[in-house]
């Protein structure tokens, strides 16, 4: 387990949660957002956000816990410990679990917000019907700008790449027409 500051350790959870929430919203709701007819409601926006939240929490926990436990296994090999899994039963093992749980909770909250905010805005402002999709794809652009700023990258490239990914996911969601 690395000794990075707490905020830096959880950037992954926040970014994963936000992007996953937004992309889940696009995947599930793009059929309604593009076709009109049955507009997005606040209730549907909350249900989609809850689904995104649960998925992000589970995926983040499994991935992060496996990654951190893998670090413990590598440390055991470097220390030439005779039995495997010994470090996992120590305070380090509990710290790994706690860090994965904390990041998972953050990913869950960010995913909920990432899915809810643009869909709720689209539910409240119903005309034109594609506005919810534009807001959702625009939120990916804002995430791209924030990431570019944090990583000293090109804001235009990051925003464009994330928005292009959002358009591709929207297309897939409209073809699948899940909701």
N, C-alpha and C positions, 0 to 999 in steps of 0.2 A: 504494500500500500504506500502510495507516495505521500510526501509531506507537504503537498501544495496547500495554499490557503483554502479555507472552506469555500469561499465564493468561486474560486477557479475550479475546484473539484466538481461543482454542481452546474457549471455552464453547460455541460453536455445534457444534463437532465432538462434544463430550461429550453435549450435549442431544440432538442429532440421533441419535447412536449409541444412547444409552439408549432413547429413544422408539422408534426404528426397530427395535431388537432386541426390545423388548417387544411391539410391534405385529406384527412378523413372527411371533413365537412364538404370539401369539393367532390370527393368520390361519391359520397352518399347523396348529396343534395343537388348536384349539377343538373340532373334530369329535370327536376322541378324548377330550378333557377332559370334554365334555358327555355323550357317549353311553356312556362307560365301555367295557365290552367288552375292547378292547385298550388297556391303560393305557400312559401315557407311560413310556418306559424312559430310563435315563441315556444310552444310546447314541443314542436318537432326540433327546434334549435337546441333546446335543453336535452332532449333525448339523444340527439346526435352527439352533443358535447359529452354526455355521460358515457356513451359508447367509446368515444375517442379517449376519454380519461382512463377508463378501465383497461383498454388495450395498451395505451402508453405505459401505464404503471406496471403492468405485467411484463411487457417486452423489456422495459428499462431494467426492472429488477433482475430478471433472468440474465440479461446480457452483462450488466454491471457486476452482479455477484459472481458470475462465472469468470469474468475478467480479473476481478480482485482475488478470487480463490486461486486462479492460475498464477498470480504473482506470488502467493504463498507457496504454491508447489515449486515454483522456480527457486524461491528462496531456500526451501528445504534441500533442493538438489545442490545449490551452491554451498550450503552449510554442511553437506554430506551427512544429513540426519538419516538414521538407519530406518525409521519407519515413516511412511508417507501419511499425510493428513494430521501430523502431530501439531503443526502450527495452527491449524484450523480449530483445534480444541482449546486454544489459549485466548487471551485477551485480544490478540490480533484477529482471530477468527470472528469474535463478536464485533470487533470494530469494522471488519469487512461487511458483515451482515447489516450493521447499523448504517454504514455509509450507503450501501445499496438501497436500504429502505428509505433513507432520507432523500436520496436522488430520485427514487421511484415516486415518492410523494410529490416532489417538485415537478417531475415530468407529468404526473397526473394533473396537478393544478394548472400547469401551463398548457397542457393539451385541452383541458376543459375550456380555458379562456380563449385559446387559439381557435377552437371550433365555435364557441358560443358567440363571441363578440361580432364577427362579421355576419354570421347567420341571423343573429338577433337584429342587427342593424338592417339587414335585408328584409326581415319580417316586419319591422316597424315602418320602413320606407319601401312600399311595395311597387311603386311606379318609377321608372320602368322595371319590368320583372327581372331583367338581367343585372340590376344594380347590386343585388346580393352577391352574385358571382364576381362582379368587378371589385367590390369591397374585399372579398375573400382573397382574390388574386393580388389586389393591392396590398393586403396585409402581409403577404409573402414578400412583396417588394420592400416593405418597411423592415421586415426581418432581415432581408438581404443587406439593406443599408446599414442596419445596426451591426450585423456580423462583419461587414467590410470595415466599418469604423473600428471595431474592436480588434480586427486582425490586420489592420493597415493595408487593406485591399482596395480594389476599385469598387466604389459604390455602385456605379452603373453596371458593371459586370455581375456583381453579386445579385443586385436587384433583378437584372434581366434574367439571369440563370434561374433564380428561384421562381420568378413569375412565369418563365417558359415552362418550368416543371409543373407549375400550377395549371397552366393552360393544357398541358398534356394529360394531367390527372383529371381535369374537368372534362376533356374530350372522352376519356375512358369512362368516367362516371356517367356521362350523358348517353354513351352507347349501351352501358350496362343497365341504366335507368333503375337503380336500386330502390329509391324512395319515391 
